[in-house]
Amino acid sequence: MDLTRCPVFSQKSYLLDLLPSPMAGLPPSARYFKAGRLADDFDGDGIVENGYMTTGGSGGRQFDSGYVEAVGYDPKTGLLKYGYSMLVRESQNPYTTFILEAFAFYRVR
């Protein structure tokens, strides 16, 4: 797995994250994180970081869902700066509609 919070920006064109299979005997699912400049200022410091991002989702008659996950690295040092993730599910039932957002900020001393 490439996406284990690597402390240094690897400059690979993509990272691969294997997710365990929901059913025994099936192969794991893969998420691809594409490299680039993260123009959304996730940490609010005004600096555009290098990093990796993936998005996904699905829609249907009963509900829509989606996610985004980003890993940002300091452009000067190449060290891991933050991890951001957001999960959303919207449905006709207000009890099953939610937004979960997490932000982890890393400091290297």
Phi, psi and omega per residue, in radians:
M1 nan 2.180 3.113
D2 -1.376 -0.453 -2.927
L3 -1.475 -0.045 3.063
T4 -0.947 2.192 -2.961
R5 -0.717 1.364 3.141
C6 -1.129 2.269 -3.070
P7 -1.290 -0.204 -3.103
V8 -2.227 2.400 3.100
F9 -1.088 2.103 -3.013
S10 -1.493 -0.226 -3.116
Q11 1.036 0.434 2.992
K12 -1.326 2.702 3.139
S13 -1.281 -0.343 3.072
Y14 -2.765 2.802 3.005
L15 -2.090 2.652 -3.122
L16 -2.058 2.307 3.105
D17 -2.173 2.068 3.135
L18 -1.604 2.235 3.114
L19 -1.806 2.439 3.137
P20 -1.076 2.578 3.136
S21 -1.209 2.457 3.102
P22 -1.284 -0.281 -3.133
M23 -2.240 2.427 3.131
A24 -1.069 2.439 3.095
G25 1.609 -0.224 3.104
L26 -1.666 2.625 3.132
P27 -1.240 2.785 3.130
P28 -1.203 2.724 3.050
S29 -1.529 2.679 -3.132
A30 -2.060 2.462 2.978
R31 -2.002 2.315 3.113
Y32 -1.809 2.239 3.062
F33 -1.824 2.118 3.141
K34 -1.570 2.497 -3.129
A35 -1.449 2.698 3.068
G36 2.903 -3.007 3.074
R37 -1.606 2.185 -3.098
L38 -1.508 1.611 -3.060
A39 -1.201 -0.489 3.038
D40 -1.210 2.228 -3.083
D41 -1.496 1.405 -3.051
F42 -1.097 -0.635 -3.092
D43 -1.688 -0.040 3.012
G44 1.270 0.343 -3.116
D45 -1.675 -0.014 3.114
G46 1.415 0.062 -3.141
I47 -1.839 2.327 3.089
V48 -1.482 2.060 -3.074
E49 -1.633 2.743 2.918
N50 -1.445 2.644 3.114
G51 3.061 -2.860 -3.111
Y52 -2.280 2.543 -3.139
M53 -2.521 2.573 3.007
T54 -2.400 2.625 3.066
T55 -2.389 2.808 3.096
G56 -2.972 2.997 3.107
G57 2.924 3.095 3.118
S58 -2.645 2.820 3.114
G59 -2.461 2.685 -3.134
G60 -2.787 -2.984 -3.116
R61 -1.237 -0.615 -3.034
Q62 -1.644 -0.555 -3.097
F63 -2.775 2.810 3.014
D64 -2.142 2.546 3.100
S65 -2.541 2.774 3.119
G66 -2.922 2.930 3.118
Y67 -2.631 2.776 2.991
V68 -2.466 2.446 3.072
E69 -2.430 2.330 -3.111
A70 -2.340 2.522 3.056
V71 -2.190 2.084 -3.070
G72 -1.938 2.513 3.141
Y73 -2.138 2.507 3.109
D74 -1.093 2.222 -3.085
P75 -1.186 -0.414 -3.136
K76 -1.446 -0.753 -3.043
T77 -1.761 -0.396 -3.067
G78 1.367 0.125 -3.118
L79 -1.512 2.634 3.135
L80 -1.019 2.254 -3.085
K81 -1.946 -0.763 -3.128
Y82 -2.776 2.848 2.974
G83 -2.249 2.328 -3.097
Y84 -2.274 2.400 3.048
S85 -2.533 2.565 3.104
M86 -2.497 2.305 3.087
L87 -2.114 2.393 -3.116
V88 -2.354 2.429 3.001
R89 -2.420 2.158 3.122
E90 -2.096 2.250 3.139
S91 -2.451 3.055 3.107
Q92 -1.270 -0.337 3.128
N93 -1.657 2.062 -3.106
P94 -1.119 -0.343 -3.142
Y95 -1.367 -0.283 3.130
T96 -1.968 0.224 3.062
T97 -1.703 2.280 -3.118
F98 -2.689 2.815 2.978
I99 -2.336 2.200 3.068
L100 -2.069 2.283 -3.124
E101 -2.336 2.351 3.133
A102 -2.368 2.461 3.121
F103 -2.389 2.176 3.094
A104 -2.062 2.152 -3.133
F105 -1.837 2.239 -3.074
Y106 -1.923 2.463 3.052
R107 -2.213 2.341 3.105
V108 -1.842 2.195 -3.123
R109 -1.992 nan nan
